[in-house]
Amino acid sequence: MEISEPMTLNAFAAAQTASDALMAAAPDSIRFKPGNCALLIGPAKTLLQRSEALRIAGLRPALLCTDPADVDAPLQGVRALPGQLAELSGWMGRFTARMGTAQGAVDLAPLSLHEDGHFDWVLDFSASPQAPAAVPPLGYYALVADDIPALKKALMEIAGRVHAGFEKPRYFSFDALKCAHERQSVAGCDACRPVCATHAITRDKAAIRIEPNLCQGCGSCMLVCPSGAVRYDHPDPAFSLTRLQAMLTAWRAAGGGRAGLWIGSASMLADVPAGWLSYAVSEAASLGLEFWLAALVSGCDRVAIATENVSDTRRQVLQQQLALGQSLLAGLGFPTALGLAASIAELDEIPALPTLDAVDLAVSDDKRAVLYAAIDTLIDQAETPPISVALAAGPMGEVVIAADKCTLCAACVGICPSGALSLPGSVTQLAFTEQHCLQCGLCANVCPEKAISLIPRLLVSPAARRAPRVVAIAEPFACSDCGKQFATRAMIERSRAMMAGHPMFQGEQARLMTLCPDCRQRAMAGVPATLY
């Protein structure tokens, strides 16, 4: 039926009301309690001119003068050192700094007014600001020497935070058990670290660590994480999906027809054209592919991501994930109903899906569960779904085993973080469950025979994708003493070849490799085989 303009407006209002009613979630917060010690970096003359303003604002300045030769008056009555900044780390209330010398970098702790040598604030007046990351940490200010209004604004903000402290959301949660970064000293997925604009993600003892004090909630790590180990929690995924479904339910109940979903900041979405619903978020990248596809199967005919105030790095990550979604849609025979839109005019460039049956997916915080539920719903409504859809990259795909190389040593089984590879009740068979595969590369990197390769794709049949299938079979090897099958012949032969010239594995000792663990233990203890 045709939808009249008043009915459309009522439906839009109902949808927005339903959305706003759910936006009261209070995330965990990180609290900062900075002091008043500020490190100033830049030309000495500029720093001396501005240090008085800092004192008036209640701050105690320390100066790192990058060109002390330009100072007309000597540096008296201030804590100051000449030199160039070599390293800056930390955040509001906990900065540490080092300067370069001919003997190497030295700590600037002596400049600090705190016993432990930290700085609470950094005001950088350098011609080329030296922020430690593309998105500077809270408490760092890059200032132009003669921009007095910007300095006043920064000092007012600092004074307020020294007086009252400062809180920000934690933004994320991290499940180390799901992380596929590195296991057993073998490299795997490293998708999140390169896209973190604040350098909050680091490698710590072969594991990923995210510093909550540095994280500013851009969401890029969540977008690219294949397993869902990194989860955006401001708000969490289940809340976001519940909010979407409430919006669309209210929209349909008020008589609304087909509509697109425009995701972005509240200011960007102030004016929404007819045929579109707005979904306001603090960060455009806080919702990923699983949410976009869930929106399409829940009743939206297309999804647009607003790109106002989105950095180049974040835009690139969004484009990569959108390209993955577009490949999935195109491969299933649908229009590529996902895209970026910096303006209302660009919304029309995104093709719309045909009318599909709206389905409310089960609400979950499990990224892959929601992703596959949305994909399977699309598959159910595709006219002629193919056997598989080729993809340029993960987070899904096939593991291919070279039968002539694999010894079935099971190193890949032991290292797989998602259980995609398994031994189905026998040491002579290797099974693979495609829906579990993250395409992280751990199995390929750990394989001593280099027998494993990865092929990103979507296997369309849900039943085939969820069922373990045997991908490698090897001839069994029986224990020389008890006859129990405990390994594969290829494994034993490979072990023999490796130890052929080793003095510890000659004669009777070489026979130990042909024994099962129980018989080997008895033989090493000197128990004759005839006694067991």
Stockholm file with secondary structure:
# STOCKHOLM 1.0

chainA/1-532         MEISEPMTLNAFAAAQTASDALMAAAPDSIRFKPGNCALLIGPAKTLLQRSEALRIAGLRPALLCTDPADVDAPLQGVRALPGQLAELSGWMGRFTARMGTAQGAVDLAPLSLHEDGHFDWVLDFSASPQAPAAVPPLGYYALVADDIPALKKALMEIAGRVHAGFEKPRYFSFDALKCAHERQSVAGCDACRPVCATHAITRDKAAIRIEPNLCQGCGSCMLVCPSGAVRYDHPDPAFSLTRLQAMLTAWRAAGGGRAGLWIGSASMLADVPAGWLSYAVSEAASLGLEFWLAALVSGCDRVAIATENVSDTRRQVLQQQLALGQSLLAGLGFPTALGLAASIAELDEIPALPTLDAVDLAVSDDKRAVLYAAIDTLIDQAETPPISVALAAGPMGEVVIAADKCTLCAACVGICPSGALSLPGSVTQLAFTEQHCLQCGLCANVCPEKAISLIPRLLVSPAARRAPRVVAIAEPFACSDCGKQFATRAMIERSRAMMAGHPMFQGEQARLMTLCPDCRQRAMAGVPATLY
#=GR chainA/1-532 SS CCCCHHHHHHHHHHHHHHHHHTTTCCCCEEEECCCSEEEEEECHHHHHHHHHHHHHTTCEEEEEESCGGGCSSCCCSSEEEESEEEEEECCTTCBEEEEECTTCCEECGGGCSSTTCCBSEEEECCSSCCCSSSSCCTTEEECCTTCHHHHHHHHHHHHHHHHHCEEEECCEEECTTTCCSEETTEECCCCHHHHCTTCCEEEETTEEEECTTTCCCCCHHHHHCSSSCEEECTTCHHHHHHHHHHHHHHHHHTTCCCEEEEEECTTTTSSCCTTEEEEECSCGGGSCHHHHHHHHHTTEEEEEEECTTCCHHHHHHHHHHHHHHHHHHHHTTCCCCEEEESSHHHHTTSCCCCCCCCCCCCCCSCHHHHHHHHHHHHHHHCSSCCSEEECSSCSSEEEEECTTTCCCCCHHHHHCSSSCEECCSCTTEEEECGGGCCCCSHHHHHCTTCCEEEEEEEECCHHHHHSCEEEEECCEEECTTTCCEEEEHHHHHHHHHHTTTCGGGSTHHHHGGGSCHHHHHHHHTTCCGGGC
#=GC SS_cons         CCCCHHHHHHHHHHHHHHHHHTTTCCCCEEEECCCSEEEEEECHHHHHHHHHHHHHTTCEEEEEESCGGGCSSCCCSSEEEESEEEEEECCTTCBEEEEECTTCCEECGGGCSSTTCCBSEEEECCSSCCCSSSSCCTTEEECCTTCHHHHHHHHHHHHHHHHHCEEEECCEEECTTTCCSEETTEECCCCHHHHCTTCCEEEETTEEEECTTTCCCCCHHHHHCSSSCEEECTTCHHHHHHHHHHHHHHHHHTTCCCEEEEEECTTTTSSCCTTEEEEECSCGGGSCHHHHHHHHHTTEEEEEEECTTCCHHHHHHHHHHHHHHHHHHHHTTCCCCEEEESSHHHHTTSCCCCCCCCCCCCCCSCHHHHHHHHHHHHHHHCSSCCSEEECSSCSSEEEEECTTTCCCCCHHHHHCSSSCEECCSCTTEEEECGGGCCCCSHHHHHCTTCCEEEEEEEECCHHHHHSCEEEEECCEEECTTTCCEEEEHHHHHHHHHHTTTCGGGSTHHHHGGGSCHHHHHHHHTTCCGGGC
//
